[in-house]
Amino acid sequence: MLRILVRKEIVSHILSLRFTVTFTLFIVLVFSSMYVMVSNYKQDEAEYYARARASQDHLNNILSEEDQDRVWGRLFRDEGRDCEVPVAALSWLGQGLQPAQPAAVNLKGRNTRSVDRGLTRNPLLGLFHVPDFVYVVNTALSLLAILFMFDAVCGEKEAGTLRLVLSNSVPRHQVLLGKWIGGYIVLVIPFLVSVAGGLIFAWARGVLEPNADTAIRVLALTGIACLYIAAFFNLGLFISTTTKRPATSLLVCLLVWVTCIVVIPNLGPVAARILKPTPSRKGIEAAKQAVDREINLRSQRLTLTSGELSYGDKIQRQREELDDERNRRKRELDRYFRRSQKEQLDLARTLGRASPSASWVYSAVALAGTGPDAFESFRTGRESAAKRFTEYYRGMREQANRTGWRNRPKVILDEIPSFRASFPDMAHAVTAALNDILVLAILNVVFFMLAFTFFLRYDVR
């Protein structure tokens, strides 16, 4: 009996105009998204290699100077070393936080700065959302999924076919299960066909690397997308069992979709900012400056309070202890700032998980290597590179103080520290996405059980 019901649902959906429109939109939206993003990725990759070659040539030009004083001035004080930030291998599927990363990191002896990539990009890209695969699934495909089932029960009730089916000895749970299986098969097959076509195009353009890591990430991303579409599919089925007319069900579905896609994901960070406020960066820098002033004042008073000579060993040791205290207190301020940011981020993600949309985006960008973990890895790598470059500069200065500045050591290319970007590996990405995958699975079960409960009491008259 279940097989007959599933076949009936599949045939009725395939012969309807809704299936033709859905299939066409899936093909157009998914393939167009991958076409645009693959082309954009190829351009970003070409710009990255061009910048890397230009930076290497520029560094070689600095080191080719015969005057070491000029080399030191250009490398450590004026120009520094530019280290390009690569693009994630799967950023063409979901850009995530990658646009927030700079095009390059400039390392100098006393400070480090980021090279803004906005100066080399089309400014309209910041005005409109980039239509990557994650965005298309999040908005357009979720809308198609919920509209695909908005009249699954109430539409048949109004047409009278539901009463005719249940007048036979057919259990209600089999009727609902047949609607779910048949409808989801008809919905997910066009999606998988469009994704397969987009991936074949990406492979033909050379951006889809044929290795195990990429294959697992892409398959996992596709599976989560199917789970996400199923969540709105079940949500539409549930709303259909709570209404009597298709027009009412349609309005409720649109209201719920707007709430899930627009309201909850954007309200989460705002609510987290209010509930878990973080100190401003300027406030942290002001606190660090206050520490510097305090330590400098205490250092100046050492000779007055101890009666020792300002260049004595005892005074020198006390100054070193003060410098250690300065660095420790600054590190504590940085840790406090990062801890506050992390608590706010975790709260925002927790609040956003009330919607399937946020869970889909978080899990998708984690697998694509462009999520918060990847951004934190970039920031950590940037700070590590800046610290190593500063230590290298101080070591060269100390060596020049010992040998004399006229005979300062020569700067060697292989010894100069650089920034090396790293992305979370597959195991870390899957672990980061696991909680959101679990949330999507739970929401699917909850929505279907609600639909099942209401359908058992549904009045088909």
Secondary structure as UniProt FT lines:
FT   HELIX           2..14
FT   HELIX           17..63
FT   HELIX           68..72
FT   HELIX           73..78
FT   STRAND          81..84
FT   TURN            89..93
FT   TURN            96..97
FT   HELIX           98..100
FT   STRAND          104..107
FT   STRAND          112..115
FT   HELIX           117..120
FT   HELIX           123..126
FT   HELIX           133..136
FT   HELIX           137..141
FT   HELIX           142..148
FT   TURN            150..153
FT   HELIX           154..159
FT   HELIX           161..166
FT   HELIX           172..205
FT   HELIX           212..242
FT   HELIX           246..258
FT   HELIX           259..263
FT   HELIX           264..275
FT   HELIX           281..300
FT   HELIX           302..306
FT   TURN            310..311
FT   HELIX           313..352
FT   TURN            353..354
FT   HELIX           356..368
FT   HELIX           372..403
FT   HELIX           405..407
FT   HELIX           413..415
FT   HELIX           426..456
//
